[in-house]
Amino acid sequence: MLGRACALALSMAALWLAPHSHAQTVHPGADDNLPLILPPTSLRPPITDAAASTTVIESRMLRQYGLLSVVEALRLVTGSAALRIAGADVRLSLEGTKVPNVTRVNLLIDGVEVYRAAYARLQWPTLPVTLDDVDRLEITRGPHASDASAAPAVITVNIITRHPSDAERGYLSATVGSNVLRNVTARAGLSVGPTSLRVTANYRGNDADEEASRAISPVAGLHVKRLTVRSETRFDEGSTLALDLAYLEGSRNPAAAGAGTNDNIAQEGAAGYISGQWRQSISDLHEIVVVANNWSITPRLLPAAFLRSRSTIELRDTFIVSDQWRLESGAGLQRQRWAGFSRTDPDAHAWAWHAYTGVLARPADWFTLNAAARLDDPTGRGALLSPRVAASFHVAPGHTVRLGWSSGVWMPDGQDPRPITPGALASERIVSVELGYLMSVPAWGVQLDARVYRNRLIDQVVGRGPKGSLTPTLETTGHYAGADVRATADLADGWSGFIAMSTFTRGGEAPIVDRTRRALHGMCAGAAKRLGDGWELGAATYLTSGDAGAHRKTSRVDVTLAKTFLLSGARARFSVMARHLDNSASNLAPSDDDGGGAGATTAQYEDDQLYANLEIGF
């Protein structure tokens, strides 16, 4: 009852309060009052010229509202629903995509794809990035986000990390709390000649507790160690080389997770990631980028180790012809590799190449055209075309109306949905139509982003035969339509806040994933206040209802109290985060990727959590 009352109060207050993204330098003709999105090059357009509605979540919001993971941060995105299992947010639904293995979400870190190689899935607890290094998240719905580096998907999440030159000389963060959570991060930043370097080590562990006995907990007994290194070397005014490396080790005590679990987190494993970007400025308005990267994972679930990896090399070119014309193009080659589940299974691999071209035209101050096409050609499947076009009408200063259409191909990846064989499924396709409105009123510190959309999903994979079999997959076609609105503002006297609301409904003769899941409605809101003398108070609520996110009703209220102070000359921040969760009838299905079906169980409980965090930077 207390949680519902707090949620209602926060919702009313947040109608007027929210954080605002500050502008950065952009190309000529841009609106300096609006935030930017980050394409593959540093010649960045304003968000009003984007092909689709893009949600930008800055690190300031993550701190204000006490968010502890990437999944929790994505709660701030309209149309998202995190499935809470034993109080843990580790399985996320975005616009009703599959839970727990989100197969139609393209995840990028600094513009490089890092979703699970050979399975095209995401395992949120084992990403090669720590939240302490995140500068901002950019989330684009629909295949409008496809470009030289991002394949089309229902959702594209781009995690932008802090630049090496922005890192403190030393930084330490420690979090402890409910679910026996221990999260420790240490970071060092330094400059050696023309090279800026950032090194981060992280440990995150959850031991078993009483929550694991109530429901199958996908994080109980999970321990992950990460080491990430990011550097950038500037050779001259127009040449830079950026290197990113990450190494992860994970282990899990199966006894801590409860009997009968099957959540696709390996009992033991390791992963490695390396990426290099050479950036060459031909002129102030022309830039070429060469990107090469490799992402591999070696789970040791059985006595025999098996590897999955993805290697990519790309060339990207951006040329701003004038204030009215911007050209982008790119091409790349990718190799997927995966091995079987025993020493006797042969290795398998698949090659694919892709090419991309796009134009951003602004023939008049009131009109922008954003058009592009991506071509993918995986081995044995033929060329697959993903076109898009969006028209933005700048009806008044700070007011833009956008109409967008896109048709994108999401290629089943390696062993998902099944090994590549003659006659195998060639692709899944999404066709999206969006009408959006973007408003910015700098004098009030207010920004509003609203849209209505309809997506048609064609030849979607919703089931498959036993592992290793060639049983035909179940394919179906359907559609869903919805609307969402997000408002943010920075007000006087240290007040800020946000509110976001969304709804969508599935339709068609054969609804996607599960015919019993039709709709999802959500709302999140928050308010923060700088109290003076280093104190800050933040509160947020998250509400969902419907059955498209593997649950019928959830609510959550978070309150964060923080104090910033000096500790022996170093800047320190201590925060306490209190949470109340109300999880009503969530489907927990250890035997089904979609979170429902045979063998599903149900958890219904209320839960209170408490966390404490200390940060020290110098």
Protein Blocks (a to p, Z undefined) as FASTA:
>chain_A
ZZmmmmmmmmmmmmmgccddddddddehiafkbccdddfbfbdcdfklpcbdcddddfkl
mmmnopabfklmmmmpghiacddeehiafbdceehiacfbdfkbccdeehiacbdehklp
acfklccbdfklpmbdcddedjklgcfklccdfbdcddddddfklpcfbdcdddddehhi
acddddddddehjbccddddddddddddfklmmpccfkgopacddddddddddfblmbcc
ddddddddddddfklnoghiaehpafbdcdddddddddddfblkbccddddddddddddf
bfbdcddddddddddddddfblmbccdddddddddddddfbfklccdddddddddddddd
dfbfkbccdddddddddehkapaddddddddddfbghiacdddddddddddehjafbdcd
ehiafbdcddddddddddddfknopacdddddddddehiafbdcdehiacdcdddddddd
ddddddddddehhiacdddddddddedjbdghiakbmbdcdddddddddebjhiacdddd
dddedjknopabdcdddddddddddeehiacdddddddddddehiacdfkbfnlpaehia
cdddddddddddddddZZ
